[in-house]
Amino acid sequence: MANWSQLPADLLVEIAKRLDSPLYLLRFRSVCSSWRSSVSSRLRNLLGRFPLPNDGMSNTIRGFNLAKRRIFLIGSPGNTNQPSSGHWLIKMEESVPGTIRLINPLSRFEIRPLPEDFPKVLDVSRFRVYELSQEYVLHYMHNTTLANLGISVGNLYMEKVVFKFLDSESDKFVLLTIHVSGKLATFKSGDKRWTIIPDMPSPYDDVILYKGNFYAVDSTGRTVLVGCSLNVVLVANPVFGGDKKFLVESRGELLMVDMYLSLSPPEEDLVSDEDFEQFDAYLGEKTVSFRVHQLDKKEKMWKVVKSLGDQVLFLGDDCTFSASASELSGCNNCIIFNNYVFYNGGQEDGVFGGRDISVYDVGSGNIVPLANYPEYSKLFWPPPQWITTNEVSLSLFYCALKF
């Protein structure tokens, strides 16, 4: 039998370079003393201040920081005595060194308030922890001028961001996002300003990092690969029909999820009599269906997928990801997503009527509230009882698990 502790140091270094998760790097270094001494515990730092895109943005904003978030699936400790221990799905961000923010896995909103008995520290070694996805967000730096005007700088630029290092040796990087104009915008380390890519037959809906490359899909389903030299290569022709496109990786394949929306009258409990007096008309928009496609690069087309099999797709505000139903202990062949309802009374800014998490069954085509699937609703909130036990809360989670 091979002695894993005797692997050459240069091979261990090459393996570690491909571990971009602090969780997996921590586990890698925990195998034995030779593995630990061969690899540094520090990952490359991506945080920095960048200039703003130069089109369609206010010139009074200072700049922003790039932050990284991770979505974890946390399983109960092996020695727990809690019944129906289950899992917990949570998004974490280290916005300030040493301070972790807990965020709704499918949104941008921090979870507040936490339960009174929620532990301040957790021990990663006591849990079965899986990293399902990563996401990047742009945080605007505080600007007193905008604040005095009552403008929320956090709402000026809220599109999805994808990021990658250009090689495994240096800290050089490139990121891609969707500009407020609907065009693609890129920023490379060392640049002094953003570059807006003019290619835009239709506004772009989503971007993703897939197998080391940037992909973007527009509102028609037209999909392109964006090279580091800012060249745009068509990989799939348009697929018309839906209202919002999402890109998601599942089992190594690139999928496009087409969301269909419908106008409907507002629900009675969401709109008051005073609202009706203020606005002349209301239009409600809510998700009614999905269609899933898989990329066929050879044919340059999206092919309809009838079933997701064991997979569950998650569609969030800043990222999309997938997981096996067997890992989640829930139903398969479904899509979990944010179901928004907006009402517009002829004004430029809509009135936010409500939002919830819903589940779409790919087989039946039915959409139901998350609460109809207890095995999935327990994933989100409240935290499992074993999270708040004294035995767990006395230990340390993020002492070594740094972003």
VMD Tcl script that draws the C-alpha trace (Angstrom):
set ca {
  {0.00 0.00 0.00}
  {1.28 3.47 -0.89}
  {2.53 5.72 1.90}
  {0.75 9.03 1.23}
  {3.02 10.88 3.65}
  {5.95 10.19 1.30}
  {4.53 12.07 -1.69}
  {7.08 14.51 -3.18}
  {6.83 18.05 -1.83}
  {6.60 19.58 -5.32}
  {3.60 17.35 -6.11}
  {1.89 18.41 -2.88}
  {2.43 22.06 -3.83}
  {0.84 21.49 -7.25}
  {-2.17 19.81 -5.65}
  {-2.57 22.62 -3.11}
  {-2.54 25.25 -5.88}
  {-5.80 23.79 -7.13}
  {-7.50 24.08 -3.75}
  {-9.11 27.53 -3.74}
  {-11.23 26.79 -0.67}
  {-9.78 27.40 2.81}
  {-11.88 24.48 4.05}
  {-10.27 22.01 1.65}
  {-6.82 23.49 2.24}
  {-7.30 23.04 5.97}
  {-8.27 19.40 5.48}
  {-5.34 18.90 3.10}
  {-2.84 20.20 5.67}
  {-4.43 18.07 8.39}
  {-3.55 14.76 6.72}
  {-0.05 14.51 8.21}
  {2.92 16.61 9.30}
  {4.73 16.34 5.94}
  {1.68 17.62 4.05}
  {1.24 20.45 6.53}
  {4.86 21.58 6.31}
  {4.87 21.46 2.50}
  {2.01 23.90 1.96}
  {1.30 27.36 3.33}
  {-1.98 27.93 5.13}
  {-2.54 31.27 3.43}
  {-4.60 31.66 0.26}
  {-4.12 34.46 -2.24}
  {-5.79 37.67 -1.17}
  {-8.28 39.14 -3.63}
  {-9.64 42.05 -1.62}
  {-8.82 45.49 -2.96}
  {-10.22 48.81 -4.03}
  {-11.23 49.26 -7.66}
  {-12.41 52.22 -9.75}
  {-16.02 52.36 -10.85}
  {-17.23 51.65 -14.37}
  {-17.09 54.90 -16.27}
  {-20.46 54.77 -18.04}
  {-23.85 55.31 -16.44}
  {-22.45 55.75 -12.93}
  {-22.12 58.71 -10.60}
  {-18.66 60.28 -10.45}
  {-19.15 61.10 -6.76}
  {-18.66 57.50 -5.63}
  {-15.17 56.70 -4.34}
  {-14.91 53.07 -5.33}
  {-15.68 49.66 -3.93}
  {-14.23 46.49 -2.47}
  {-14.52 43.02 -3.91}
  {-15.71 40.51 -1.31}
  {-15.94 36.75 -1.50}
  {-18.76 34.69 -0.06}
  {-19.01 30.93 0.33}
  {-22.08 28.73 0.54}
  {-21.68 25.81 2.94}
  {-23.79 22.76 3.62}
  {-23.14 21.87 7.26}
  {-24.04 18.43 8.54}
  {-24.58 17.49 12.16}
  {-21.69 16.24 14.33}
  {-21.27 12.50 14.20}
  {-21.84 12.18 17.94}
  {-25.02 14.28 18.10}
  {-27.95 12.90 20.07}
  {-30.41 15.25 18.41}
  {-33.29 13.61 16.52}
  {-33.63 14.37 12.79}
  {-30.32 16.24 12.84}
  {-30.40 17.17 9.14}
  {-28.28 19.83 7.46}
  {-27.92 23.60 7.46}
  {-27.36 25.69 4.31}
  {-25.68 29.02 4.98}
  {-23.70 31.72 3.17}
  {-20.72 33.32 4.93}
  {-18.67 36.43 4.26}
  {-15.67 37.79 6.13}
  {-16.39 41.48 5.49}
  {-14.06 42.57 8.31}
  {-11.01 40.43 9.23}
  {-12.05 38.05 11.98}
  {-15.76 38.84 11.66}
  {-18.10 36.52 9.78}
  {-21.47 37.66 8.43}
  {-24.21 35.05 7.97}
  {-26.27 35.69 4.83}
  {-29.38 34.12 3.35}
  {-28.06 31.51 0.86}
  {-30.23 32.83 -2.00}
  {-30.14 36.56 -1.33}
  {-27.88 39.47 -0.41}
  {-29.45 40.02 2.99}
  {-27.65 39.36 6.25}
  {-29.51 37.16 8.72}
  {-30.59 39.30 11.67}
  {-31.22 38.90 14.50}
  {-29.56 35.61 15.30}
  {-31.05 33.41 18.03}
  {-29.87 34.35 21.51}
  {-28.28 30.94 22.01}
  {-26.48 31.02 18.65}
  {-22.76 30.30 19.20}
  {-20.17 32.96 18.48}
  {-17.70 30.33 17.28}
  {-18.07 26.89 15.71}
  {-15.62 24.04 15.30}
  {-15.24 22.88 11.71}
  {-13.72 19.59 12.87}
  {-16.98 18.63 14.61}
  {-19.13 18.95 11.49}
  {-19.48 17.43 8.07}
  {-18.94 20.56 5.99}
  {-19.29 20.79 2.21}
  {-18.60 23.90 0.16}
  {-21.29 24.08 -2.52}
  {-20.43 27.35 -4.20}
  {-18.64 30.69 -4.10}
  {-19.79 34.14 -5.11}
  {-18.28 37.60 -5.40}
  {-19.92 40.92 -4.62}
  {-18.94 44.55 -5.04}
  {-19.31 46.62 -1.87}
  {-19.41 50.35 -2.42}
  {-17.25 52.42 -0.16}
  {-19.18 54.83 2.03}
  {-19.97 58.16 0.41}
  {-21.36 60.95 2.58}
  {-22.66 62.98 -0.38}
  {-24.93 60.20 -1.57}
  {-25.94 59.34 1.98}
  {-27.03 62.92 2.61}
  {-29.15 62.78 -0.54}
  {-30.88 59.66 0.72}
  {-29.38 57.49 -2.04}
  {-28.37 53.95 -1.17}
  {-25.04 53.30 -2.88}
  {-25.59 49.59 -2.42}
  {-28.44 49.68 -4.93}
  {-26.63 51.47 -7.73}
  {-24.75 48.42 -8.94}
  {-26.13 45.07 -7.87}
  {-25.28 42.70 -10.70}
  {-23.56 39.34 -10.44}
  {-19.75 39.24 -10.48}
  {-17.45 36.40 -11.54}
  {-13.73 36.35 -10.78}
  {-10.64 34.30 -11.57}
  {-6.88 34.43 -11.17}
  {-5.01 34.49 -14.48}
  {-2.53 31.83 -13.38}
  {-1.68 29.68 -10.39}
  {1.50 31.56 -9.47}
  {0.66 35.26 -9.25}
  {-2.11 37.44 -7.85}
  {-3.09 38.76 -11.28}
  {-6.82 38.48 -11.86}
  {-9.75 39.45 -14.04}
  {-13.40 39.89 -13.14}
  {-16.53 40.14 -15.25}
  {-19.89 41.66 -14.42}
  {-22.94 43.15 -16.09}
  {-22.95 46.92 -16.39}
  {-26.10 48.90 -15.63}
  {-26.50 49.34 -19.40}
  {-26.83 45.57 -19.86}
  {-23.39 45.31 -21.45}
  {-20.53 43.22 -20.10}
  {-17.85 45.01 -18.07}
  {-14.41 43.63 -17.21}
  {-11.62 44.71 -14.93}
  {-8.06 43.35 -14.86}
  {-5.51 43.75 -12.11}
  {-3.28 46.69 -12.98}
  {-5.95 48.49 -15.01}
  {-7.00 52.01 -14.07}
  {-10.53 51.76 -15.36}
  {-13.18 49.28 -16.38}
  {-13.57 48.10 -19.96}
  {-17.09 47.94 -21.37}
  {-17.46 45.25 -24.06}
  {-19.62 46.74 -26.86}
  {-21.02 43.36 -28.00}
  {-24.68 43.44 -26.96}
  {-27.45 42.42 -29.40}
  {-29.62 42.13 -26.27}
  {-29.00 42.98 -22.59}
  {-27.13 40.30 -20.67}
  {-28.91 38.37 -17.92}
  {-26.22 36.28 -16.25}
  {-22.51 35.42 -16.12}
  {-20.70 32.37 -14.78}
  {-17.20 30.94 -14.39}
  {-17.37 27.47 -15.93}
  {-14.32 25.21 -16.27}
  {-11.97 28.18 -16.01}
  {-13.73 30.36 -18.60}
  {-16.21 33.21 -18.41}
  {-19.61 32.64 -20.03}
  {-22.46 35.13 -20.42}
  {-26.06 34.73 -21.56}
  {-28.34 37.50 -22.77}
  {-32.10 37.84 -22.53}
  {-32.62 35.82 -25.74}
  {-30.47 32.88 -24.62}
  {-27.58 33.84 -26.89}
  {-24.48 32.67 -25.01}
  {-20.87 33.73 -25.43}
  {-17.47 32.84 -24.04}
  {-15.52 35.92 -22.93}
  {-11.76 35.58 -23.34}
  {-9.13 37.33 -21.22}
  {-8.29 39.50 -24.24}
  {-11.96 40.61 -24.19}
  {-12.83 38.70 -27.34}
  {-16.37 37.32 -27.41}
  {-17.02 33.92 -29.00}
  {-20.52 32.61 -29.69}
  {-21.13 29.22 -28.04}
  {-24.93 28.95 -28.31}
  {-27.57 30.60 -30.47}
  {-30.67 32.27 -29.00}
  {-33.49 30.36 -27.33}
  {-36.56 32.56 -27.21}
  {-39.46 32.19 -24.83}
  {-38.50 32.96 -21.24}
  {-38.16 36.23 -19.35}
  {-34.99 35.71 -17.29}
  {-31.99 33.47 -17.96}
  {-29.73 31.82 -15.35}
  {-26.50 29.89 -15.93}
  {-25.71 27.06 -13.51}
  {-23.21 24.20 -13.45}
  {-24.56 20.78 -12.57}
  {-22.58 17.53 -12.61}
  {-19.94 19.16 -14.80}
  {-22.43 20.36 -17.43}
  {-23.44 23.94 -18.15}
  {-27.18 24.49 -17.87}
  {-29.35 27.46 -18.74}
  {-32.51 27.86 -16.70}
  {-35.19 29.94 -18.39}
  {-37.59 31.62 -15.96}
  {-41.10 32.48 -17.16}
  {-42.93 35.36 -15.51}
  {-46.57 36.36 -15.66}
  {-48.53 39.49 -14.82}
  {-51.21 39.03 -12.22}
  {-53.29 41.19 -9.85}
  {-51.71 41.79 -6.44}
  {-52.60 39.62 -3.50}
  {-54.90 41.33 -1.02}
  {-52.52 41.04 1.90}
  {-49.67 42.72 0.00}
  {-51.38 45.98 -0.99}
  {-53.30 48.34 1.29}
  {-56.09 50.78 0.47}
  {-53.61 53.63 0.86}
  {-51.41 52.09 -1.83}
  {-54.32 52.01 -4.26}
  {-55.04 55.68 -3.58}
  {-51.42 56.55 -4.31}
  {-51.08 54.59 -7.56}
  {-53.48 54.37 -10.45}
  {-52.72 50.84 -11.50}
  {-50.84 47.82 -10.28}
  {-49.12 45.10 -12.21}
  {-47.91 42.03 -10.35}
  {-45.13 39.88 -11.79}
  {-44.49 36.39 -10.48}
  {-42.68 33.24 -11.60}
  {-44.99 30.70 -13.25}
  {-42.64 28.18 -14.90}
  {-39.10 27.16 -15.85}
  {-37.43 25.41 -18.74}
  {-33.98 23.86 -18.36}
  {-31.45 23.55 -21.21}
  {-28.02 21.93 -21.47}
  {-25.24 23.39 -23.60}
  {-24.21 21.48 -26.72}
  {-21.01 23.28 -27.68}
  {-20.52 21.27 -30.85}
  {-23.94 22.21 -32.24}
  {-23.82 25.69 -30.65}
  {-27.25 25.27 -29.18}
  {-29.18 24.76 -25.96}
  {-30.97 21.41 -25.73}
  {-34.03 20.99 -23.53}
  {-33.52 18.89 -20.38}
  {-36.61 16.93 -19.32}
  {-35.30 15.82 -15.93}
  {-32.58 16.86 -13.48}
  {-32.39 13.38 -12.02}
  {-30.85 13.45 -8.54}
  {-29.93 17.12 -8.85}
  {-31.42 20.18 -7.16}
  {-30.72 23.62 -8.65}
  {-30.50 26.78 -6.53}
  {-31.03 30.17 -8.18}
  {-29.82 33.06 -6.02}
  {-29.29 36.79 -6.41}
  {-25.51 36.59 -6.83}
  {-24.84 32.96 -7.64}
  {-26.35 29.72 -8.84}
  {-25.33 26.24 -7.73}
  {-26.47 22.65 -7.64}
  {-26.39 19.78 -5.17}
  {-27.34 16.14 -5.01}
  {-30.69 15.41 -3.38}
  {-29.00 12.60 -1.48}
  {-26.69 15.17 0.17}
  {-29.64 17.36 1.08}
  {-31.90 14.53 2.30}
  {-34.72 15.95 0.22}
  {-36.66 15.58 -3.02}
  {-34.80 15.58 -6.31}
  {-35.50 17.00 -9.78}
  {-36.46 20.46 -8.57}
  {-35.39 24.12 -8.58}
  {-35.26 26.25 -5.42}
  {-35.43 29.97 -6.14}
  {-36.40 33.42 -4.93}
  {-39.95 34.17 -6.02}
  {-40.30 37.93 -6.26}
  {-43.50 39.94 -6.60}
  {-43.28 43.53 -7.85}
  {-46.11 45.99 -8.34}
  {-45.70 49.00 -10.56}
  {-48.09 51.91 -10.64}
  {-46.74 53.73 -13.66}
  {-43.71 55.01 -11.78}
  {-40.10 54.37 -12.68}
  {-39.46 52.66 -9.36}
  {-41.64 49.68 -8.60}
  {-43.27 49.04 -5.25}
  {-41.83 45.91 -3.71}
  {-44.77 43.74 -2.79}
  {-43.10 40.64 -1.40}
  {-40.60 37.83 -1.83}
  {-40.37 34.26 -0.76}
  {-38.46 31.09 -1.52}
  {-40.33 28.65 -3.71}
  {-39.75 25.18 -5.15}
  {-40.39 24.24 -8.77}
  {-40.94 20.53 -9.49}
  {-39.43 19.87 -12.93}
  {-41.49 16.71 -13.35}
  {-44.94 18.11 -12.56}
  {-44.32 21.76 -13.39}
  {-45.81 22.85 -10.05}
  {-44.52 25.78 -8.00}
  {-45.15 25.68 -4.25}
  {-43.82 27.59 -1.22}
  {-40.68 26.24 0.40}
  {-42.72 25.44 3.52}
  {-44.45 22.66 1.54}
  {-41.12 20.82 1.54}
  {-40.15 20.52 5.25}
  {-36.93 18.71 4.38}
  {-35.83 21.77 2.39}
  {-37.28 24.53 4.57}
  {-35.22 23.16 7.48}
  {-32.10 23.78 5.41}
  {-32.56 27.54 5.63}
  {-33.99 28.54 9.01}
  {-33.95 28.20 11.95}
  {-30.49 26.74 12.59}
  {-30.55 23.09 13.70}
  {-30.64 22.48 17.42}
  {-27.22 20.88 17.38}
  {-25.73 24.22 16.22}
  {-26.78 25.92 19.45}
  {-25.79 23.24 21.96}
  {-23.21 24.21 24.57}
  {-20.97 21.34 23.51}
  {-20.58 22.85 20.06}
  {-20.54 26.52 20.98}
  {-17.42 26.22 23.13}
  {-15.20 25.38 20.19}
  {-13.62 27.34 17.36}
  {-14.69 27.38 13.70}
  {-12.84 30.14 11.90}
  {-9.49 30.19 13.68}
  {-7.92 28.33 10.76}
  {-10.71 28.61 8.20}
  {-9.83 31.98 6.70}
  {-11.24 33.41 3.51}
}
mol new
graphics top color blue
foreach p $ca { graphics top sphere $p radius 0.5 }
foreach p [lrange $ca 0 end-1] q [lrange $ca 1 end] { graphics top cylinder $p $q radius 0.2 }
display resetview
